[in-house]
Amino acid sequence: MYYNRRASFWNIMPPVIKNLVIINTIIFIFTMLTGNFMYETFALYYFKSDLFKPYQLITHIFMHGSFFHLLFNMYALILFGVNLERMWGSEKFLFYYMVTGIGAALLHSTALHLEALPYKEAAMAGGASAIYAYSKFLSIPTVGASGAVFGVLLGYGMLFPNNRFFLLFPPIALKAKWLVIIYGVGELILGLSNHGGNIAHFAHLGGMIFGFILITYWRRNNKMYS
């Protein structure tokens, strides 16, 4: 008898996570084929940019900038999300995923607004270089499911706090609750210090914050499993 473990795992994967993996992969391939069109239309831009459209708060969640960006997010979604979807059900898990993804975009947009202020002031004061820097800032796209995935990570840490993960570096076993805390503190430090290049650290924090608020609300109102 032949037993295909990979096919079996894919077949028993909860439907929302399975479809999110498929949709994100298809959109990534289409983005690679069409180039700037997808980024200019569906990526998230600073809300004062001419490129900004309200629907981008949702559409950017399904886009990715590279294969490894997509791979990491989908792997983390499966790793932390499967138990949540099986426990909550598909409808509730999808609601949670979208709330944390949009929440991530809102906090990221707030951080962008604060970051844009000195650019705008310098541009208003005049000077070609300042005007160019501000216009370039307005044209920076944000893509990725990372905010929603960090929300899923937070949810896993809150509901399965004592489940252990074995890290490769450092080679230690770590409980989920400590993993969440380490990631949250790390994202806050990197976001405030403005390190990390093109990584949207406040989007990651936004996903975790909105996830925490939603789960806390469900717990207090006995709606966690309803």
N, C-alpha and C positions, 0 to 999 in steps of 0.2 A: 504493500500500500504506500502511495506517495502522499506526503503531507507537505504542503507549501505554506510555511509559516508567514511569509511576507504577504501572500494573497489573503490568508486568513486574517492577519492583523488589519489589512486595509478594509476587508469586508465587515469587520466588527467595529470599525472606527465609528464614533457617533456621527450622525448625518451633517450637523452644522460644521464641525471641524473638517470633515471630509470635503464638504463643498467649499469651505473657505480656502483650503489648500488648492483645490482645483481652480477656483475663480482667481485667486492671487497668481497662480502659475500662468494661466491663460492671459491675464492682463499684463503680466511681466513680459511674456513673449511678444504680445502685440505692441507693447511700449518699445521693445528693442527693434521691432520692425518699422515703426512709424516715427520714432525719434521725438523731436520737439513738440509735435502736435499733442501727444498725451500729457507731457509735462506742463505745457502752457494752458491746457484745458482743464485737467483733472488734479494736478498737484495743488497743494495748499500754499497760498501766498499771503504775505502781510496784508491785513484788511484795508490798508490805505493804498495798496498797489492797484494800478489799472487792470492787472491780471486777476485780481481776486474776484471770486464768485462764491456766494454762500454755500452752494452745494459741495464745494471743495472740502468743507469740514468733514464730509462723509467719503467722498471719492478718493481722497489721498490715502485713506486707510488701506485701500486695496492695491496700491502701487508700491513699487520698490525700485531702488536705484541700481542694484547689482544682483547677480545671482547669489552671492554669499549673504547679502542683506535678506533676500527672500528665504534662503535656506535656513538661516539662523532663526528668523521669526517663525517660520512654519514648524521647525523642529521644537522650539520652545512652546508654541501653541499646542502641539500634540502632547508634549511632555507634561505640561501643567494643566491643559484644558480638558483632556479626556475625562478625568475623574469629576471635574466640575459639571460637564455637560451630562454625564450619566447620573449625577446626583440631582441636579436642578431640572433636567429635561432640556430639550433642544430650544424651545421657545424662550425660556428664561435665560439660558446661557447666551443666546444670540442678543437678547436685550442687554444683558450685562456687558457683552463684548462691544456693542455699539456705543453704549453710554460711556464706557471707559475710553474708547477711541475718540469720541467727540470731546469728552472732557479733557483728554490729552491735548487735542487741538486748541481748545480754549485757553488752557494755561500756557501753551507754547505761544499762542498769539499775543497773550498779555506780556510774556517775556520779550517777544519781538518788539512790541510797542515801546517798552522801556529802553530796549537797545537802540531803537530807531531815533529816539529824541536827540541825542548829540549829533547824529548824522543830519537830521532835519535842521537843527539850529545852525550847524556849520554851513549847510547849503543855503539857508536863508541869508546868512551873512555875506554870501558871495564867494566866488572862487571856483574855477572850473573843476579842480580836483575834488572839492567838497560836493559839488553838484553831481559829479560822476559817481562818487562813492555812495551817495544817497540813492541815485537811480539804480545802481547795481544792487544795493540792499533790497530795493523794492522788487527786483526780478529774481530773487532767490527762492526756488521751490522747496517745499517740504513733502516728502513721501514716506510711506511705510506704515506697517501695522504695529510698530514697536510700542506705541502708547497703549493700545488695546492689549497687547501681549503682556506688558508690565502690569496691567490691570488684572489679567488672568493669573500672573505670578502672585500678585498680592492676594487674590482670592484663594489660591491654593494654600498660601502660607497661613491664612486666617482659618481655613476650614480643615486643613490637614497639617497643623503646626509641627507635629512631632515626627512626620515622615522624614526619612533621612535620604540625603543625596551624597554620593561619593564623588568628590571633586578630583580632577586630575592635577590641578595646581592651585593651592598646595594639596598634596594627597591626603585629604582628611574626609571624614564623614561629618556632614553638617545637617542639622535639622532645618526643615523648610522655613520655620519662623525666623531663624537667624540668617538664612539666605536672603529673605525678603528685606530684613533690616539692613544688612550689608549693602544690598543693591540700592535701597532707598537713600541711605546716607551717602553712598558713593555718588549717586546721581545728583544729589543736592550740592555736594562739595564741587563736583565738576561743573555743574550749572552756574554756581555762584562765582567760581574762579574763571569761568569762560574758557575752560580747557576742553579738549575733545574734538577740535576741528569742526566737522560738519554734522556732529551728532546732536540731536535735539533732546538734551537732557531734561529740560522742563516738560517736554511732552511725555517722557517716561514717568516723571513724577506726577504729572496730571492724571495719567492712567491709574496710577496707584492711589492717588488721593480720591478720585471719583469712585474707584472700586471700594475703598474703605468706607466712604460715605454711604454707598448703596447697600453694602453688606450690613453695616451698622443699622441702617434704617430697617432692613428686612428682619434683622434679629430682634430689634426692639418692638416691632409690630407683628411678630410671629408669622412672617411671610417668607422665611428662608426656604421652606420646602413646599410652599403652596403655589 
